[in-house]
Amino acid sequence: MAASIPTFTQFLCMLCQVEAKNALENYAYGVRNSIRDEKIASKLKPEDKEKLEHAVDDTIKWLENNQLAEVDEFEFKQKVRGRAH
């Protein structure tokens, strides 16, 4: 039996989902790289750096466990994490 071909609308939804996931993932890894950069890390209080690392790790774990989340879930997670930083 042949697999069904997604409609154009379904394809657009999948594309939006992938883009939203990638945006959150890029954001998380960008923050991680920034706080590991000595120029930036040296300006952070140790407790702030620890909070950021914890938030980034939580976000990455969430991404690993929610690969099929909806677009609004990815966007909400990025907005919430953006406010936390």
C-alpha positions in Angstrom: 0.0 0.0 0.0 1.4 3.4 -1.0 1.8 6.1 1.6 -0.6 9.0 1.2 0.8 12.2 -0.1 0.1 15.2 2.2 -2.0 18.0 0.9 -0.5 21.4 0.3 -2.0 22.7 3.5 -0.6 19.7 5.5 2.8 20.3 3.9 2.7 24.0 5.0 1.7 23.0 8.5 4.6 20.5 8.7 7.0 23.2 7.3 5.8 25.7 9.9 6.3 23.1 12.6 9.8 22.4 11.5 10.6 26.1 11.3 9.3 26.7 14.8 11.2 23.8 16.2 14.4 24.9 14.5 13.9 28.5 15.8 13.6 27.3 19.4 16.6 24.9 19.0 18.7 27.7 17.4 17.8 30.0 20.2 18.7 27.5 22.9 22.0 26.6 21.4 22.8 30.3 20.7 22.2 31.1 24.4 24.3 28.1 25.4 27.2 29.2 23.1 26.9 32.8 24.4 27.2 31.9 28.0 30.1 29.6 27.3 32.0 32.5 25.6 34.6 33.8 28.0 33.8 37.4 27.0 30.2 37.0 28.1 30.7 34.4 30.8 33.1 36.7 32.7 30.4 39.4 32.9 27.8 37.1 34.4 27.3 36.4 38.0 27.8 32.7 38.7 24.2 32.3 39.9 22.9 34.0 36.7 25.1 31.8 34.5 23.8 28.7 36.4 20.2 29.8 35.9 20.8 30.3 32.2 22.5 26.9 31.8 19.7 25.2 33.6 17.0 27.0 31.4 19.0 26.0 28.3 19.3 22.4 29.4 15.6 22.2 30.2 14.7 23.6 26.8 17.0 21.2 25.0 15.5 18.2 27.0 12.0 19.5 26.2 12.9 19.6 22.5 14.2 16.1 22.6 11.0 14.8 24.2 8.6 16.9 22.1 9.7 16.5 18.5 6.2 16.5 17.3 4.9 19.4 19.3 2.6 21.9 17.6 3.9 25.3 16.3 2.2 27.2 19.1 4.0 25.0 21.7 7.4 25.7 20.2 6.6 29.4 19.9 5.3 29.6 23.5 8.4 27.8 24.8 10.6 30.3 23.0 8.7 33.3 24.3 8.8 32.0 27.9 12.5 31.2 27.7 13.2 34.6 26.1 11.6 36.4 29.0 13.5 34.3 31.5 16.8 35.4 30.0 
